[in-house]
Amino acid sequence: MLLSIVSGTYNRKAILQRMMSSVRRQMYRGMDYEFVIVDGGSTDGTIPWLKEQSDVALIEHGALRGAIPAFCDGARAATGQYVIMANDDISFHDNSLLAAIAHLEDTPTCGAVAFADNRYDRNHHQVMSHPTRDRNGTLQGSPYAQVGMFRRWLGEAAGWWGDHDIVLCKSRTYGGDNFLSARIWEMGYTVDPVAECRIDDGIERDGMRVINNESGRADSERYYRRYPDGPLWDSVSVTPLPHDERLRILYLPIYEDNHNEQRRQKQGLRNALNKVGIVLEYDFVTRFNAHYNTHDELVHINRTFRPHVLFTQAHRADTFQARTVAQMRTDNPEMVAVNWHGDYWPEVYLDPDVIALLKWFDLALVVNANIIPEYEANAIATAYWQVGSEEPTEYPDMPRHDVLFLANAYGEERQRFGAMLKTLEHQIGINVGIYGSGWGAIGSGQTLYDFSRSHALMRNAKICIGDNQHNDGSAFVSNRFYETLHAGGFLLHEHILNFQRETGYRVGLHYARYDNDADLVEKIRYYLDNPDDREKIRKAGQRYTKSNHSFDARVKELFLELIPERVGRRERVAV
């Protein structure tokens, strides 16, 4: 877990929802987070609503025990590497959480990021009212985090808001935020204001504030008794945990409109990237089509998150524009920019506007090897980099077919091929399953982007068929090639020129090959009659695919081979 947001609440449902919404809209896909909400016995519908939220861990105190017990219990239940301590009546400015994470990642000596609020001006930071002597003995005003993001291990070592401290344990509501910041200062870490980290504080004048104010003076007196001279630098010995800055990756995949299943199940590359860094996924095509200002949004994300790597799947120069990547490179010159064309279409990828866009990138990845010389002639560093296989976590019960063909019925040749396969049911007495869009009466169902159902079908089938509509020497294949072998299916695929050279797959060892319709029918007959040969190839194909052609293997190749070989700023993205 990357981030936990801890808050206490009592009969403030609408106010709490506003705070949580301000978090959710900036925690992009790929960044795992949780809310830990401690409720003091609300009767306004807060508790039932919180129980319905999939991103909430709810702690029910049942009665008002005060903010200090609430925040301490919430923080100790948090699982995130970083913990936000946030009142329920505030709102976070957009991308302020990204900026705080980036600062903590970049600054090992920082223990907490203090968020500015709007109480007195639009950029006001809380400062302890009594000065602190720094390591040189100089008196200074020390910032404290009324709302802050903390390293969880350090917060635990500090005692969070002091409910176990010999003095502060008697406090109810106030002084806990000062105590935690003071402990961080005296443990040798800093509490840093960061310009982009700001909140709007509602300062709600409701019954909750009246209750809190009843203990205000006594709580404050206990804090000042605990720290009469402010925190003392280095008065407590603490052993820092190792801090290795992780890669921050801004990932822009393509999701097609009206394919919600794709958003749910397309996660292999994002998961693999998450194993080497912190990934922020931005759905740029969908937002562009919905008329969002994606240029301004991406520029803002880049300035706050400060990614080391920009990884895009920009196929055209309108949804992701040259001016956007140019501005991002200007603002973040050390960032390595990589684009991936994960489909065949040379007429799209060789468009002059796309070539002009790619000149802003450090590396262009393609699955159509024919494009490589064209890009290199335009001084674009290019590499062949294929798709990996999705890895479903569930396999539904699906039919078992002798022969399985998964493909969409676009184009006359594809439709002719599917119809020919279906005639084999009567010609040689086998069961043929055809899945995909547009097949009409001969189709068995829809599996587009439904990797769980597709993998289950592939595992169940005796023979999976793969055709090749673009067999022109490109070493291009559909993702279904990898999906079939990874799922454990036996694959009989049309001839692919130059494929072994680019991928290492060998015909007869990892998959079987056919050259034309007559050869296909003959091979189907042979492998149905020789299950031992079929099983030997199936097992070898699955082993080789899982070892060499998973998304984990793709990401390893990218960061350990392609970027080090071809990008000048490679030292910033070492894995």
C-alpha positions as CSV (number, residue, x, y, z in Angstrom):
1,M,0.0,0.0,0.0
2,L,1.4,3.4,-1.0
3,L,-0.8,5.8,0.9
4,S,-3.2,5.8,3.9
5,I,-5.5,8.8,4.6
6,V,-6.5,8.8,8.3
7,S,-9.3,11.0,9.6
8,G,-11.7,11.1,12.5
9,T,-15.4,12.1,12.1
10,Y,-18.7,12.6,13.8
11,N,-22.0,13.5,12.2
12,R,-20.2,15.2,9.2
13,K,-21.2,13.0,6.4
14,A,-21.3,15.7,3.6
15,I,-18.1,17.4,4.9
16,L,-16.3,14.0,5.1
17,Q,-17.4,13.1,1.6
18,R,-16.0,16.4,0.3
19,M,-12.6,15.6,1.8
20,M,-12.6,12.1,0.5
21,S,-13.6,13.3,-3.0
22,S,-10.6,15.7,-3.1
23,V,-8.4,12.7,-2.4
24,R,-10.0,10.3,-4.9
25,R,-9.8,12.6,-7.9
26,Q,-6.0,12.8,-7.6
27,M,-5.2,9.2,-6.7
28,Y,-4.9,7.9,-10.2
29,R,-5.2,4.3,-11.2
30,G,-2.0,2.4,-10.3
31,M,-1.5,4.2,-7.0
32,D,-2.9,2.1,-4.3
33,Y,-4.4,3.9,-1.3
34,E,-6.9,3.5,1.5
35,F,-9.0,5.7,3.9
36,V,-8.8,4.8,7.6
37,I,-11.8,6.6,9.1
38,V,-12.5,6.6,12.8
39,D,-16.1,7.4,13.7
40,G,-17.2,8.7,17.1
41,G,-20.7,7.3,17.0
42,S,-22.3,9.2,14.1
43,T,-26.1,9.1,13.7
44,D,-26.4,11.0,10.4
45,G,-25.9,8.0,8.0
46,T,-22.1,8.4,7.9
47,I,-21.4,4.8,9.2
48,P,-23.7,3.0,6.7
49,W,-22.2,5.0,3.8
50,L,-18.6,4.3,4.9
51,K,-19.3,0.6,5.1
52,E,-20.3,0.7,1.4
53,Q,-17.0,2.3,0.3
54,S,-14.5,-0.3,-1.1
55,D,-11.5,2.0,-0.3
56,V,-12.4,2.6,3.4
57,A,-11.3,0.8,6.5
58,L,-13.8,1.9,9.3
59,I,-13.0,2.0,13.0
60,E,-16.1,2.6,15.1
61,H,-15.3,4.1,18.5
62,G,-19.0,4.2,19.3
63,A,-18.7,7.4,21.2
64,L,-16.7,10.6,21.1
65,R,-13.3,9.9,22.7
66,G,-11.5,12.8,21.2
67,A,-9.3,13.5,18.2
68,I,-6.1,12.2,19.7
69,P,-7.4,8.7,20.4
70,A,-9.1,8.7,17.0
71,F,-6.1,9.7,15.0
72,C,-3.7,7.4,16.9
73,D,-6.0,4.4,16.4
74,G,-6.4,5.2,12.8
75,A,-2.7,5.7,12.2
76,R,-1.8,2.4,13.9
77,A,-4.3,0.6,11.6
78,A,-2.9,2.2,8.5
79,T,-1.0,0.0,6.1
80,G,0.4,2.6,3.7
81,Q,4.1,3.5,3.4
82,Y,3.0,7.1,3.8
83,V,0.2,8.3,6.1
84,I,-1.9,11.5,5.7
85,M,-3.3,12.8,8.9
86,A,-6.3,15.0,7.7
87,N,-9.2,16.6,9.4
88,D,-12.5,15.7,7.9
89,D,-13.4,19.4,7.1
90,I,-10.6,20.1,4.7
91,S,-10.1,19.7,0.9
92,F,-6.8,18.9,-0.8
93,H,-5.8,20.9,-3.8
94,D,-5.5,18.8,-7.0
95,N,-2.2,16.9,-7.3
96,S,-1.0,18.1,-3.9
97,L,-0.8,14.5,-2.7
98,L,1.4,13.6,-5.7
99,A,3.7,16.5,-4.8
100,A,4.0,15.3,-1.2
101,I,4.8,11.7,-2.3
102,A,7.5,13.0,-4.8
103,H,9.1,15.2,-2.1
104,L,9.3,12.3,0.4
105,E,10.7,10.0,-2.2
106,D,13.3,12.6,-3.2
107,T,14.3,13.8,0.3
108,P,15.5,11.1,2.7
109,T,15.9,13.6,5.6
110,C,12.2,14.7,5.4
111,G,10.0,13.0,7.9
112,A,6.8,14.8,7.0
113,V,5.3,17.2,4.4
114,A,3.3,20.0,6.0
115,F,0.3,21.2,3.9
116,A,-0.3,25.0,3.7
117,D,-3.9,26.1,4.4
118,N,-6.1,29.1,3.7
119,R,-6.7,30.3,7.2
120,Y,-4.9,33.6,6.9
121,D,-3.8,33.6,3.3
122,R,-3.8,31.1,0.5
123,N,-0.3,29.7,1.4
124,H,-0.2,29.7,5.2
125,H,2.0,27.2,7.0
126,Q,1.6,26.5,10.7
127,V,4.7,27.3,12.7
128,M,5.3,26.2,16.3
129,S,4.6,29.2,18.6
130,H,7.9,28.7,20.5
131,P,11.2,28.7,18.7
132,T,13.5,25.6,18.3
133,R,17.2,25.5,18.4
134,D,18.6,23.8,15.3
135,R,21.7,21.7,15.1
136,N,23.9,24.8,15.1
137,G,22.1,26.2,18.1
138,T,20.3,28.9,16.1
139,L,16.7,29.7,17.2
140,Q,14.2,29.1,14.4
141,G,10.5,28.8,13.9
142,S,9.8,25.1,13.2
143,P,6.9,24.2,10.8
144,Y,4.5,21.7,12.0
145,A,2.0,19.6,10.1
146,Q,-1.6,20.3,11.2
147,V,-2.4,18.4,8.0
148,G,0.6,16.4,6.8
149,M,2.0,13.3,5.0
150,F,4.3,11.2,7.2
151,R,6.5,8.2,6.8
152,R,4.6,5.5,8.6
153,W,7.6,3.9,10.2
154,L,8.7,7.2,11.6
155,G,5.2,8.1,12.8
156,E,5.1,4.8,14.7
157,A,8.5,5.4,16.2
158,A,7.4,8.9,17.2
159,G,4.2,7.7,18.9
160,W,1.8,9.4,16.5
161,W,-0.4,11.9,18.3
162,G,0.9,11.0,21.8
163,D,-1.8,8.9,23.3
164,H,0.9,6.8,25.0
165,D,3.1,9.8,26.0
166,I,3.3,10.3,29.8
167,V,2.1,13.9,29.5
168,L,0.0,14.2,26.3
169,C,-1.9,11.0,27.0
170,K,-4.4,13.0,29.2
171,S,-5.2,15.3,26.3
172,R,-8.4,14.8,24.3
173,T,-8.2,16.8,21.0
174,Y,-5.5,19.5,20.7
175,G,-1.8,19.3,20.7
176,G,-1.4,15.9,18.9
177,D,-0.4,17.4,15.6
178,N,2.2,19.6,17.3
179,F,3.5,16.6,19.3
180,L,4.0,14.5,16.3
181,S,5.9,17.2,14.4
182,A,8.0,18.0,17.5
183,R,8.9,14.4,17.8
184,I,10.0,14.2,14.2
185,W,12.2,17.3,14.6
186,E,13.9,16.0,17.7
187,M,14.4,12.6,16.0
188,G,16.6,14.3,13.5
189,Y,14.1,14.6,10.6
190,T,12.5,17.7,9.1
191,V,8.9,18.8,8.6
192,D,9.0,20.4,5.2
193,P,6.5,22.9,3.6
194,V,6.2,22.1,-0.1
195,A,4.8,24.8,-2.4
196,E,2.4,22.6,-4.3
197,C,0.9,20.9,-1.1
198,R,-2.1,23.0,-0.1
199,I,-5.5,22.5,1.5
200,D,-8.7,24.5,2.0
201,D,-9.7,24.4,5.6
202,G,-13.5,24.6,6.1
203,I,-13.2,25.5,9.8
204,E,-16.7,24.3,10.3
205,R,-18.7,26.1,13.0
206,D,-20.8,23.2,14.1
207,G,-21.4,21.1,17.2
208,M,-18.2,19.1,16.7
209,R,-16.1,22.3,17.1
210,V,-17.9,23.3,20.2
211,I,-17.2,20.0,21.8
212,N,-13.6,20.1,20.8
213,N,-13.1,23.6,22.1
214,E,-14.2,22.6,25.6
215,S,-10.8,20.8,26.1
216,G,-8.8,23.3,24.1
217,R,-6.9,25.2,26.9
218,A,-6.1,22.2,29.0
219,D,-4.8,20.3,26.0
220,S,-2.6,23.2,24.9
221,E,-1.2,23.5,28.4
222,R,-0.2,19.8,28.4
223,Y,1.6,20.2,25.1
224,Y,3.6,23.2,26.4
225,R,4.4,21.4,29.6
226,R,5.7,18.5,27.4
227,Y,7.8,20.9,25.2
228,P,8.4,24.1,27.3
229,D,11.4,25.1,25.1
230,G,10.2,23.4,21.8
231,P,11.7,20.2,20.4
232,L,15.4,19.6,20.9
233,W,17.3,18.5,17.9
234,D,18.8,15.0,18.1
235,S,17.6,14.4,21.7
236,V,16.3,11.0,20.7
237,S,18.3,8.3,18.9
238,V,16.4,6.8,15.9
239,T,17.8,4.4,13.3
240,P,16.6,5.4,9.9
241,L,15.1,2.7,7.6
242,P,16.9,2.3,4.3
243,H,15.5,4.8,1.8
244,D,16.0,4.0,-1.9
245,E,14.3,6.4,-4.2
246,R,12.0,4.5,-6.4
247,L,11.2,5.2,-10.1
248,R,8.2,7.3,-10.6
249,I,6.5,6.3,-13.8
250,L,3.7,8.2,-15.6
251,Y,1.9,5.6,-17.6
252,L,-0.5,6.5,-20.4
253,P,-2.2,3.4,-21.8
254,I,-5.0,3.3,-24.4
255,Y,-8.4,2.2,-23.4
256,E,-11.1,2.0,-26.1
257,D,-14.4,3.7,-25.5
258,N,-17.3,1.4,-24.6
259,H,-15.1,-1.5,-23.5
260,N,-15.3,-1.4,-19.7
261,E,-14.1,-5.0,-19.5
262,Q,-10.8,-3.8,-20.9
263,R,-10.4,-1.3,-18.1
264,R,-11.1,-4.0,-15.5
265,Q,-8.9,-6.7,-17.0
266,K,-6.1,-4.9,-18.8
267,Q,-3.6,-4.6,-16.0
268,G,-0.5,-6.8,-16.9
269,L,1.8,-4.0,-18.0
270,R,0.8,-1.7,-15.2
271,N,1.3,-4.4,-12.6
272,A,4.8,-5.2,-14.0
273,L,5.7,-1.5,-13.9
274,N,4.5,-1.3,-10.3
275,K,7.1,-3.9,-9.4
276,V,9.9,-1.5,-10.4
277,G,8.4,1.8,-9.2
278,I,5.5,4.0,-8.3
279,V,3.0,4.1,-11.3
280,L,0.5,6.8,-12.0
281,E,-1.9,5.8,-14.8
282,Y,-3.6,8.5,-16.8
283,D,-6.3,7.5,-19.2
284,F,-5.4,10.1,-21.9
285,V,-7.6,9.0,-24.8
286,T,-10.8,8.7,-22.8
287,R,-10.3,12.1,-21.2
288,F,-9.4,13.7,-24.5
289,N,-12.5,12.3,-26.1
290,A,-14.5,13.6,-23.2
291,H,-13.1,17.1,-23.9
292,Y,-10.9,17.4,-20.9
293,N,-7.9,19.7,-21.2
294,T,-5.4,16.8,-21.2
295,H,-2.5,19.1,-22.1
296,D,-2.9,21.2,-18.9
297,E,-3.7,18.2,-16.8
298,L,-0.6,16.3,-17.9
299,V,1.6,19.3,-17.5
300,H,0.3,19.8,-14.0
301,I,0.8,16.1,-13.1
302,N,4.3,16.2,-14.5
303,R,5.3,19.3,-12.4
304,T,4.0,17.8,-9.2
305,F,4.7,14.1,-9.5
306,R,8.0,14.7,-11.3
307,P,8.2,11.3,-13.0
308,H,11.5,9.7,-13.9
309,V,9.9,7.9,-16.8
310,L,7.0,8.8,-19.2
311,F,5.6,5.7,-20.8
312,T,2.9,6.4,-23.4
313,Q,0.9,4.4,-26.0
314,A,0.3,7.4,-28.2
315,H,-0.7,6.1,-31.7
316,R,-1.7,9.5,-33.1
317,A,-0.6,13.1,-32.7
318,D,-3.9,14.6,-31.7
319,T,-4.8,12.8,-28.4
320,F,-1.3,13.2,-27.1
321,Q,0.3,16.2,-28.7
322,A,3.9,17.3,-29.4
323,R,3.4,20.5,-27.5
324,T,2.5,18.5,-24.4
325,V,5.5,16.3,-24.4
326,A,7.7,19.4,-25.3
327,Q,6.4,21.2,-22.2
328,M,6.9,18.2,-20.0
329,R,10.4,17.8,-21.2
330,T,11.1,21.5,-20.5
331,D,9.7,21.3,-17.0
332,N,11.3,17.9,-16.2
333,P,14.4,17.7,-18.4
334,E,15.8,14.5,-16.7
335,M,12.7,12.5,-17.5
336,V,13.1,9.6,-19.9
337,A,10.3,9.5,-22.5
338,V,9.3,6.2,-24.1
339,N,6.4,5.6,-26.5
340,W,5.0,2.2,-27.5
341,H,3.2,1.4,-30.7
342,G,1.5,-1.9,-29.7
343,D,-0.3,-2.6,-33.0
344,Y,0.5,-3.1,-36.7
345,W,-0.6,0.0,-38.6
346,P,2.3,1.6,-40.5
347,E,0.1,4.1,-42.3
348,V,-0.8,5.6,-38.9
349,Y,2.7,5.3,-37.3
350,L,4.5,6.8,-40.3
351,D,2.2,9.8,-40.5
352,P,4.4,13.0,-40.5
353,D,2.7,14.4,-37.4
354,V,3.4,11.2,-35.5
355,I,7.0,11.2,-36.6
356,A,7.3,14.9,-35.4
357,L,5.8,13.8,-32.1
358,L,8.2,11.0,-31.6
359,K,11.2,13.3,-32.1
360,W,10.5,14.5,-28.5
361,F,10.9,10.9,-27.2
362,D,14.0,9.1,-26.2
363,L,12.8,5.7,-27.4
364,A,10.1,4.5,-29.7
365,L,9.0,0.8,-29.2
366,V,7.2,-1.1,-31.9
367,V,5.7,-4.5,-32.6
368,N,5.9,-4.1,-36.3
369,A,9.6,-4.5,-37.2
370,N,9.1,-3.0,-40.6
371,I,8.7,0.4,-39.0
372,I,12.2,0.4,-37.4
373,P,14.2,1.5,-40.5
374,E,11.7,4.2,-41.3
375,Y,12.0,5.7,-37.8
376,E,15.8,5.3,-37.7
377,A,16.0,7.2,-41.0
378,N,14.2,10.0,-39.1
379,A,16.8,9.9,-36.2
380,I,14.2,8.3,-33.9
381,A,15.8,5.6,-31.6
382,T,13.6,2.5,-32.0
383,A,13.4,-1.0,-30.7
384,Y,11.2,-4.1,-31.3
385,W,9.2,-4.6,-28.1
386,Q,6.3,-7.0,-28.1
387,V,3.2,-7.3,-26.0
388,G,3.1,-9.6,-23.0
389,S,0.3,-11.7,-21.6
390,E,-2.3,-10.7,-19.2
391,E,-2.6,-13.0,-16.1
392,P,-6.2,-13.4,-15.0
393,T,-6.8,-14.3,-11.3
394,E,-10.0,-16.2,-12.1
395,Y,-11.0,-18.8,-14.7
396,P,-14.8,-19.2,-15.3
397,D,-16.3,-22.4,-16.4
398,M,-16.2,-22.3,-20.2
399,P,-16.9,-24.8,-23.1
400,R,-14.3,-27.3,-24.3
401,H,-13.7,-27.3,-28.1
402,D,-11.6,-29.5,-30.3
403,V,-10.6,-26.4,-32.3
404,L,-10.8,-22.8,-31.0
405,F,-10.5,-19.6,-32.9
406,L,-10.6,-16.2,-31.1
407,A,-10.6,-13.2,-33.4
408,N,-12.9,-10.4,-34.6
409,A,-14.6,-10.9,-37.9
410,Y,-13.3,-7.7,-39.6
411,G,-12.3,-8.0,-43.2
412,E,-13.4,-10.4,-46.0
413,E,-10.4,-12.7,-45.5
414,R,-11.0,-13.1,-41.8
415,Q,-14.7,-13.9,-42.4
416,R,-13.8,-16.4,-45.1
417,F,-11.3,-18.1,-42.8
418,G,-13.8,-18.4,-39.9
419,A,-16.4,-19.8,-42.2
420,M,-13.9,-22.4,-43.5
421,L,-13.0,-23.5,-40.0
422,K,-16.7,-23.9,-39.1
423,T,-17.2,-26.3,-42.1
424,L,-14.7,-28.7,-40.4
425,E,-17.4,-29.6,-37.9
426,H,-19.1,-31.6,-40.7
427,Q,-16.1,-32.5,-42.8
428,I,-14.1,-34.2,-40.1
429,G,-16.5,-34.4,-37.2
430,I,-15.0,-32.0,-34.7
431,N,-16.3,-29.3,-32.4
432,V,-15.2,-25.8,-33.5
433,G,-15.6,-22.7,-31.3
434,I,-15.4,-19.2,-32.8
435,Y,-15.4,-16.3,-30.4
436,G,-15.2,-12.5,-31.1
437,S,-17.2,-9.7,-32.6
438,G,-19.1,-9.8,-35.9
439,W,-19.4,-13.6,-36.5
440,G,-23.2,-13.8,-36.5
441,A,-24.7,-17.3,-36.6
442,I,-21.3,-19.1,-36.6
443,G,-20.0,-17.3,-33.5
444,S,-20.0,-18.9,-30.1
445,G,-19.7,-15.8,-28.0
446,Q,-17.9,-12.5,-27.3
447,T,-14.5,-12.5,-25.5
448,L,-13.0,-9.2,-26.6
449,Y,-10.7,-8.0,-23.8
450,D,-12.3,-10.6,-21.5
451,F,-9.0,-12.3,-20.7
452,S,-10.5,-14.5,-17.9
453,R,-12.9,-16.2,-20.4
454,S,-10.4,-16.3,-23.2
455,H,-7.7,-18.0,-21.1
456,A,-10.2,-20.5,-19.8
457,L,-11.3,-21.3,-23.4
458,M,-7.6,-21.6,-24.5
459,R,-6.8,-24.0,-21.6
460,N,-9.8,-26.1,-22.4
461,A,-9.3,-26.4,-26.2
462,K,-7.3,-29.2,-27.8
463,I,-6.1,-26.9,-30.6
464,C,-6.1,-23.1,-30.7
465,I,-5.8,-21.5,-34.2
466,G,-4.0,-18.2,-34.9
467,D,-4.0,-16.5,-38.3
468,N,-1.9,-13.6,-39.5
469,Q,-3.5,-10.9,-41.5
470,H,-0.2,-8.9,-41.8
471,N,2.3,-11.5,-42.8
472,D,4.7,-9.1,-44.6
473,G,8.0,-9.7,-42.8
474,S,7.1,-7.5,-39.8
475,A,7.4,-10.2,-37.1
476,F,4.0,-8.9,-36.0
477,V,1.5,-11.1,-34.2
478,S,-1.7,-10.5,-32.2
479,N,-1.6,-10.5,-28.5
480,R,-3.6,-13.8,-28.7
481,F,-0.3,-15.6,-29.6
482,Y,1.1,-14.8,-26.2
483,E,-2.2,-15.2,-24.4
484,T,-2.7,-18.7,-25.8
485,L,0.7,-20.0,-24.8
486,H,0.7,-18.3,-21.4
487,A,-2.7,-19.8,-20.7
488,G,-1.4,-23.3,-21.5
489,G,-3.1,-23.8,-24.9
490,F,-1.6,-25.7,-27.8
491,L,-1.2,-23.1,-30.7
492,L,-1.3,-23.9,-34.4
493,H,-0.4,-20.6,-36.0
494,E,0.0,-19.3,-39.6
495,H,3.6,-18.7,-40.7
496,I,5.2,-15.5,-39.3
497,L,8.2,-14.2,-41.2
498,N,11.3,-13.3,-39.1
499,F,9.5,-14.2,-35.8
500,Q,12.1,-16.6,-34.4
501,R,14.8,-14.0,-35.0
502,E,12.9,-11.3,-33.0
503,T,11.4,-13.5,-30.2
504,G,13.2,-16.8,-30.0
505,Y,10.0,-18.8,-30.5
506,R,10.7,-22.0,-32.5
507,V,8.2,-23.8,-34.7
508,G,7.7,-27.4,-33.6
509,L,9.1,-26.7,-30.1
510,H,6.9,-23.9,-28.7
511,Y,4.0,-23.9,-31.2
512,A,3.0,-25.5,-34.5
513,R,2.8,-23.8,-37.9
514,Y,0.5,-24.0,-41.0
515,D,1.0,-22.4,-44.4
516,N,-2.4,-22.5,-46.1
517,D,-5.9,-23.9,-45.7
518,A,-5.0,-27.4,-46.9
519,D,-2.0,-27.5,-44.6
520,L,-4.1,-26.3,-41.7
521,V,-6.7,-29.1,-42.1
522,E,-3.9,-31.6,-42.3
523,K,-2.2,-30.3,-39.2
524,I,-5.5,-30.3,-37.3
525,R,-6.0,-33.9,-38.1
526,Y,-2.5,-34.8,-37.1
527,Y,-2.4,-33.1,-33.7
528,L,-5.9,-34.3,-32.8
529,D,-4.7,-37.9,-33.5
530,N,-1.3,-37.4,-31.7
531,P,-2.1,-35.9,-28.3
532,D,1.4,-36.7,-27.0
533,D,3.1,-34.5,-29.6
534,R,0.5,-31.9,-28.9
535,E,1.1,-32.0,-25.2
536,K,4.9,-31.8,-25.5
537,I,4.7,-28.6,-27.6
538,R,2.0,-27.1,-25.3
539,K,4.1,-27.5,-22.2
540,A,7.3,-26.1,-23.8
541,G,5.4,-23.2,-25.2
542,Q,3.9,-22.3,-21.9
543,R,7.2,-22.5,-20.1
544,Y,9.0,-20.4,-22.6
545,T,6.3,-17.8,-22.7
546,K,6.1,-17.4,-18.9
547,S,9.9,-17.1,-18.6
548,N,10.5,-14.8,-21.6
549,H,7.4,-13.1,-22.7
550,S,5.4,-12.1,-19.7
551,F,5.0,-8.4,-19.0
552,D,7.5,-8.8,-16.1
553,A,10.0,-10.0,-18.7
554,R,9.1,-7.1,-21.0
555,V,9.7,-4.5,-18.3
556,K,13.0,-6.1,-17.3
557,E,14.1,-5.9,-20.9
558,L,13.1,-2.3,-21.2
559,F,14.9,-1.1,-18.1
560,L,17.9,-3.4,-18.1
561,E,18.6,-3.6,-21.8
562,L,16.8,-1.1,-24.1
563,I,17.0,2.1,-22.1
564,P,20.6,1.5,-20.9
565,E,21.7,0.9,-24.5
566,R,19.8,3.7,-26.2
567,V,19.0,6.5,-23.8
568,G,21.6,9.0,-22.5
569,R,19.8,9.6,-19.2
570,R,19.7,5.9,-18.4
571,E,21.3,6.3,-15.0
572,R,18.2,7.9,-13.6
573,V,16.0,4.9,-14.4
574,A,18.2,2.0,-13.3
575,V,16.2,-0.9,-11.7
